[in-house]
Amino acid sequence: MAVINIDTTQYDAQLNEKEQRITEQFQRFGVKQLEVFSSEPINYRQRAEFRVWHDGDDLFHIMFDQQTKDKIRVDTFDPAAPLVGEVMRVMIDNLKGCEVLRRKLFQIDYLSTLSGEILVSLLYHKPLDEHWLAEINALKEKLSSQYKIDFIGRARKQKEKLGDDFVTERLMVNGQELIYQQVENSFTQPNAKVNIKMLEWAQELCKPLNNDLLELYCGNGNFSIALAGSFNKVLATEISKSSVHSAQYNIAQNKVTNLDIIRMSSEEFTQAMRGERTFSRLDGINLNSYNCQTILVDPPRAGMDTLTCDLVANYENIIYISCNPDTLERDLEHLTQTHEVKRFAIFDQFPYTHHIESGVFLQRK
């Protein structure tokens, strides 16, 4: 049996290394002390993706070594949340003896929640026919007595849903339950418990602030829903159709009444704010009715373009959530011309890797 083991005795040392590295990288912006938010040292990932290897009658998950590209057999995966780890074993046990479900299967993705739901996606190099549907329905019926589980089958130009294509996460954030639909193949925070810490940190930042909030790159409403109670009104933008759809669902589920989400890229919104273009997607939304003095940005790894940085610099308060310290450093070069860093936090979303999530709070000088 192949096991991806984690030496949890090394957790504190790896987090200390990240803290030292980020402190050194950002000290020229006046950052002397980081706020550090740790992860669970094991079983912290709510989602995981594996290739599948066929070896005669045997079948197992594999990963690839990033340096050597060698295949690594994975029977037990310590980073995975307990539900993912358990269902991984159950899936292999049930797939091995079923030729219809295992043939041409090349990948399995798992998406789970703290609230006990799991979605399993099976990816194939073959069309999915009525025999496949019969077998996967039988497997779903069998496993549903023990798990709240749904399945998706994917092949070229084909998607078969057995149940929902999303899970519903329920997070307790400062004593309040927040509900988030998380859709297969859409971005969600992989480390749910650290995400809670990020939301609570952002809520603390926003307590003394008022007026309205603008958020760019809002995804499924992860931050905007959690922060809506701190502001009169919230306007948020997101380019992904599926994320906007989930955000609208989440707004309704959380009974948030002061939040509008529009499907626009940050570049398009910047053009609208500068009066350079008009968009039908803004029909019914009067941008002049918002008194946004705070902006929250959570851009992709590429960070923000120069025009968006210029837009962001117009606001009194800036909350910048970043998954890439290097593009964050570049953007802070721009933003600290007009603002100063007041707080800087790191969130260990990705333990035992080089990656770190950061949160920076800036105010106008």
C-alpha positions as CSV (number, residue, x, y, z in Angstrom):
1,M,0.0,0.0,0.0
2,A,1.3,3.5,-0.9
3,V,0.7,6.2,1.6
4,I,1.3,10.0,1.2
5,N,2.4,10.5,4.8
6,I,2.8,13.9,6.4
7,D,5.4,14.4,9.1
8,T,3.3,16.7,11.3
9,T,6.3,17.4,13.6
10,Q,7.6,19.6,10.8
11,Y,4.5,21.7,10.6
12,D,5.6,24.6,12.8
13,A,9.0,24.8,11.2
14,Q,7.5,25.0,7.7
15,L,5.0,27.7,8.8
16,N,7.9,29.7,10.5
17,E,9.8,29.5,7.3
18,K,6.9,31.1,5.4
19,E,6.5,33.8,8.0
20,Q,10.2,34.7,7.8
21,R,10.2,34.7,4.0
22,I,7.1,36.9,3.7
23,T,8.4,39.3,6.4
24,E,11.6,39.7,4.6
25,Q,9.9,40.2,1.2
26,F,7.6,42.9,2.5
27,Q,9.5,44.7,5.2
28,R,10.3,47.6,2.8
29,F,6.5,48.4,2.9
30,G,6.8,48.9,6.7
31,V,5.7,45.3,7.6
32,K,7.3,44.5,10.8
33,Q,5.0,41.9,12.3
34,L,2.8,39.4,10.5
35,E,-0.5,38.0,11.8
36,V,-0.1,34.3,11.3
37,F,-3.0,31.9,10.9
38,S,-2.1,28.2,10.9
39,S,-3.8,25.3,9.3
40,E,-4.7,21.9,10.7
41,P,-1.4,19.9,10.2
42,I,-3.3,17.0,8.6
43,N,-6.6,16.3,6.8
44,Y,-7.1,19.9,5.7
45,R,-8.0,19.7,2.0
46,Q,-11.7,19.6,1.1
47,R,-10.9,18.8,-2.5
48,A,-8.4,16.5,-4.3
49,E,-7.8,15.4,-7.9
50,F,-6.0,12.2,-8.9
51,R,-5.1,10.4,-12.0
52,V,-6.1,6.7,-12.2
53,W,-3.7,3.9,-13.0
54,H,-4.7,0.5,-14.4
55,D,-2.3,-2.4,-13.7
56,G,-4.0,-5.7,-14.7
57,D,-6.8,-6.3,-12.2
58,D,-5.4,-3.6,-9.9
59,L,-6.6,0.0,-10.0
60,F,-5.3,2.9,-7.9
61,H,-4.9,6.7,-7.6
62,I,-1.7,8.2,-8.6
63,M,0.1,11.6,-8.4
64,F,3.1,12.8,-10.3
65,D,6.3,13.9,-8.7
66,Q,6.7,17.6,-9.7
67,Q,10.4,17.3,-10.2
68,T,10.9,13.9,-11.7
69,K,7.4,13.4,-13.2
70,D,7.5,9.8,-11.7
71,K,4.2,8.2,-10.9
72,I,3.4,8.0,-7.2
73,R,0.8,5.4,-6.1
74,V,-1.7,6.9,-3.6
75,D,-3.8,4.7,-1.4
76,T,-3.9,6.9,1.6
77,F,-3.6,10.7,1.3
78,D,-2.9,12.6,4.6
79,P,-3.7,16.1,3.3
80,A,-7.3,15.0,2.4
81,A,-10.2,15.8,4.6
82,P,-11.4,12.6,6.4
83,L,-14.4,12.3,4.2
84,V,-12.3,12.5,1.0
85,G,-9.8,10.0,2.4
86,E,-12.6,7.5,3.3
87,V,-14.5,7.9,-0.1
88,M,-11.2,7.5,-2.0
89,R,-10.8,4.0,-0.5
90,V,-14.5,3.1,-1.1
91,M,-14.4,4.2,-4.7
92,I,-11.4,2.1,-5.6
93,D,-12.9,-0.9,-3.8
94,N,-16.1,-0.5,-5.9
95,L,-14.5,0.3,-9.2
96,K,-12.0,-2.5,-9.3
97,G,-14.6,-5.2,-9.9
98,C,-16.8,-3.2,-12.3
99,E,-15.5,-3.3,-15.9
100,V,-18.1,-0.8,-17.1
101,L,-17.1,1.9,-14.6
102,R,-13.4,1.3,-14.6
103,R,-12.7,1.0,-18.4
104,K,-11.1,4.1,-19.9
105,L,-11.3,5.9,-16.5
106,F,-8.3,8.2,-16.2
107,Q,-9.1,10.7,-13.4
108,I,-11.2,11.0,-10.2
109,D,-11.9,14.4,-8.6
110,Y,-13.3,14.8,-5.1
111,L,-15.0,17.9,-3.7
112,S,-16.2,17.7,-0.1
113,T,-17.5,20.0,2.7
114,L,-17.1,20.3,6.4
115,S,-20.9,19.8,6.5
116,G,-20.5,16.3,5.2
117,E,-21.3,16.4,1.5
118,I,-19.1,15.0,-1.2
119,L,-19.2,15.1,-5.0
120,V,-17.1,12.6,-7.0
121,S,-16.3,13.3,-10.7
122,L,-15.2,10.5,-12.9
123,L,-13.3,11.4,-16.2
124,Y,-13.2,9.0,-19.1
125,H,-11.6,8.4,-22.5
126,K,-14.8,6.9,-23.8
127,P,-18.5,7.8,-24.3
128,L,-20.7,7.2,-21.4
129,D,-23.6,4.9,-22.4
130,E,-26.7,3.4,-20.8
131,H,-24.6,0.6,-19.3
132,W,-22.4,3.1,-17.6
133,L,-25.5,5.0,-16.3
134,A,-27.0,1.9,-14.9
135,E,-23.8,0.9,-13.0
136,I,-23.2,4.4,-11.6
137,N,-26.8,4.7,-10.5
138,A,-26.4,1.4,-8.7
139,L,-23.2,2.6,-7.1
140,K,-24.8,5.9,-6.0
141,E,-27.8,4.0,-4.5
142,K,-25.4,1.7,-2.6
143,L,-23.2,4.5,-1.2
144,S,-26.0,6.9,-0.4
145,S,-27.0,4.7,2.6
146,Q,-23.7,5.8,4.1
147,Y,-22.7,9.1,2.5
148,K,-24.4,12.3,1.1
149,I,-22.8,11.6,-2.2
150,D,-23.4,12.7,-5.8
151,F,-21.5,11.8,-9.0
152,I,-20.6,13.4,-12.3
153,G,-19.3,11.5,-15.3
154,R,-17.3,13.4,-17.9
155,A,-16.2,12.4,-21.4
156,R,-15.5,14.3,-24.5
157,K,-18.4,16.7,-25.1
158,Q,-20.4,14.8,-22.4
159,K,-21.4,15.5,-18.8
160,E,-23.7,13.2,-16.9
161,K,-25.0,14.2,-13.5
162,L,-26.1,11.8,-10.9
163,G,-27.6,14.2,-8.4
164,D,-26.2,17.8,-8.1
165,D,-23.1,19.1,-9.7
166,F,-22.3,21.1,-6.5
167,V,-21.9,20.7,-2.8
168,T,-23.3,23.0,-0.2
169,E,-20.8,24.1,2.5
170,R,-21.9,25.5,5.9
171,L,-19.3,27.5,7.7
172,M,-19.5,28.9,11.2
173,V,-18.0,32.4,11.0
174,N,-17.9,34.3,14.3
175,G,-20.9,32.4,15.5
176,Q,-23.0,32.8,12.3
177,E,-23.6,30.0,9.9
178,L,-22.9,31.0,6.3
179,I,-24.0,28.8,3.4
180,Y,-22.0,28.5,0.2
181,Q,-22.8,26.5,-3.0
182,Q,-19.5,25.2,-4.4
183,V,-19.8,24.0,-8.0
184,E,-17.6,21.3,-9.6
185,N,-14.8,22.8,-11.7
186,S,-15.2,26.2,-10.2
187,F,-12.8,27.8,-7.8
188,T,-13.4,27.3,-4.1
189,Q,-11.0,27.7,-1.1
190,P,-9.6,24.2,-0.6
191,N,-8.8,24.6,3.1
192,A,-12.2,25.3,4.6
193,K,-11.0,25.8,8.2
194,V,-8.4,28.4,7.1
195,N,-11.0,30.0,5.0
196,I,-13.1,30.6,8.1
197,K,-10.1,32.3,9.7
198,M,-9.7,34.5,6.6
199,L,-13.4,35.5,6.8
200,E,-13.2,36.3,10.5
201,W,-10.1,38.4,10.0
202,A,-11.8,40.3,7.2
203,Q,-14.9,40.8,9.4
204,E,-12.8,42.2,12.2
205,L,-11.1,44.7,9.7
206,C,-14.5,45.9,8.5
207,K,-16.2,46.4,11.9
208,P,-15.0,50.1,12.3
209,L,-15.6,50.8,8.6
210,N,-18.9,52.1,7.2
211,N,-20.6,53.3,4.0
212,D,-20.4,50.9,1.1
213,L,-18.1,48.1,-0.1
214,L,-16.9,47.3,-3.6
215,E,-15.4,43.9,-4.3
216,L,-13.6,42.8,-7.4
217,Y,-13.0,39.1,-8.3
218,C,-15.7,38.0,-5.8
219,G,-16.0,34.3,-7.0
220,N,-19.0,32.7,-5.4
221,G,-19.4,35.5,-2.9
222,N,-17.1,34.0,-0.3
223,F,-16.0,37.4,1.2
224,S,-18.9,39.7,0.1
225,I,-21.6,37.6,1.8
226,A,-19.5,37.4,5.0
227,L,-18.9,41.2,5.0
228,A,-22.3,42.4,3.9
229,G,-23.4,43.0,7.5
230,S,-20.7,45.5,8.0
231,F,-21.7,47.9,5.2
232,N,-24.8,49.7,4.0
233,K,-24.5,48.3,0.5
234,V,-22.1,45.9,-1.3
235,L,-21.4,45.8,-5.0
236,A,-19.3,42.9,-6.3
237,T,-18.0,41.8,-9.7
238,E,-17.0,38.4,-11.1
239,I,-16.3,37.3,-14.7
240,S,-17.1,33.6,-14.3
241,K,-20.7,32.7,-15.2
242,S,-20.8,29.7,-12.9
243,S,-19.4,31.6,-10.0
244,V,-21.9,34.5,-10.5
245,H,-24.7,31.9,-10.6
246,S,-23.4,30.4,-7.3
247,A,-23.1,33.8,-5.8
248,Q,-26.7,34.6,-6.6
249,Y,-27.8,31.3,-5.0
250,N,-25.6,32.0,-1.9
251,I,-27.1,35.5,-1.6
252,A,-30.6,34.0,-1.5
253,Q,-29.6,31.2,0.9
254,N,-28.0,33.6,3.4
255,K,-30.9,36.1,3.1
256,V,-28.5,39.0,2.2
257,T,-30.5,42.0,1.0
258,N,-27.8,44.6,0.5
259,L,-25.5,42.9,-2.0
260,D,-25.5,43.1,-5.8
261,I,-23.2,41.0,-7.9
262,I,-22.6,41.7,-11.6
263,R,-20.8,39.6,-14.2
264,M,-17.9,41.8,-15.3
265,S,-14.2,41.5,-15.4
266,S,-12.2,44.0,-13.3
267,E,-11.0,45.6,-16.6
268,E,-14.6,46.1,-17.8
269,F,-15.6,47.5,-14.4
270,T,-12.7,49.9,-14.5
271,Q,-13.8,51.1,-18.0
272,A,-17.4,51.5,-16.7
273,M,-16.2,53.5,-13.7
274,R,-14.1,55.8,-15.9
275,G,-17.0,56.3,-18.3
276,E,-15.2,54.8,-21.2
277,R,-17.8,52.1,-22.0
278,T,-21.4,51.4,-21.1
279,F,-22.6,47.8,-20.4
280,S,-26.1,46.4,-20.5
281,R,-25.1,44.2,-17.6
282,L,-25.2,47.4,-15.5
283,D,-28.8,48.2,-16.4
284,G,-30.7,48.9,-13.2
285,I,-27.5,49.5,-11.2
286,N,-26.7,53.2,-10.5
287,L,-23.0,53.2,-9.8
288,N,-23.3,56.8,-8.5
289,S,-25.7,55.6,-5.8
290,Y,-22.8,53.8,-4.0
291,N,-20.6,55.5,-1.5
292,C,-17.8,52.9,-1.6
293,Q,-14.9,54.0,0.6
294,T,-13.6,50.4,1.0
295,I,-12.6,48.0,-1.8
296,L,-11.7,44.3,-1.4
297,V,-9.8,42.6,-4.2
298,D,-9.0,38.8,-4.4
299,P,-7.3,38.5,-7.8
300,P,-5.9,35.4,-9.5
301,R,-2.2,34.5,-9.3
302,A,-1.4,37.1,-12.0
303,G,-2.5,39.9,-9.7
304,M,-4.0,43.2,-11.0
305,D,-3.4,45.1,-14.2
306,T,-2.2,48.7,-14.0
307,L,-5.6,50.2,-14.7
308,T,-7.2,48.2,-12.0
309,C,-4.5,49.2,-9.6
310,D,-5.3,52.8,-10.5
311,L,-9.0,52.2,-9.8
312,V,-8.3,50.5,-6.5
313,A,-6.1,53.4,-5.4
314,N,-9.1,55.7,-5.5
315,Y,-10.6,54.1,-2.3
316,E,-9.8,55.1,1.3
317,N,-9.5,51.5,2.5
318,I,-8.1,48.5,0.6
319,I,-8.3,44.9,1.5
320,Y,-6.1,42.8,-0.7
321,I,-6.3,39.0,-0.6
322,S,-3.5,37.4,-2.5
323,C,-2.5,33.8,-3.4
324,N,0.8,35.0,-5.0
325,P,3.3,37.0,-2.9
326,D,5.3,38.1,-6.0
327,T,2.4,39.8,-7.8
328,L,1.2,41.2,-4.4
329,E,4.6,42.7,-4.0
330,R,4.4,44.2,-7.5
331,D,0.9,45.7,-6.9
332,L,1.9,47.1,-3.5
333,E,4.7,49.1,-5.2
334,H,1.8,50.8,-7.0
335,L,-0.7,51.1,-4.1
336,T,1.8,52.3,-1.4
337,Q,2.4,55.4,-3.4
338,T,-1.0,56.6,-2.1
339,H,-1.7,54.2,0.8
340,E,0.1,52.6,3.7
341,V,0.0,49.1,5.0
342,K,-1.8,48.9,8.3
343,R,-2.1,45.1,8.8
344,F,-0.5,42.1,7.0
345,A,-1.7,38.5,7.6
346,I,-0.7,35.2,6.2
347,F,-3.1,32.2,6.1
348,D,-1.6,28.7,5.6
349,Q,-4.1,27.5,3.0
350,F,-1.5,25.2,1.5
351,P,0.6,23.5,4.2
352,Y,3.9,21.9,3.3
353,T,4.1,23.8,0.0
354,H,5.8,27.0,-1.1
355,H,2.4,28.6,-1.5
356,I,0.8,31.1,1.0
357,E,-2.3,33.1,1.1
358,S,-1.9,36.7,2.3
359,G,-4.2,39.5,3.5
360,V,-3.2,43.1,3.5
361,F,-5.1,46.1,4.8
362,L,-4.1,49.5,3.5
363,Q,-5.5,53.0,4.2
364,R,-4.9,56.3,2.4
365,K,-2.0,58.2,3.7
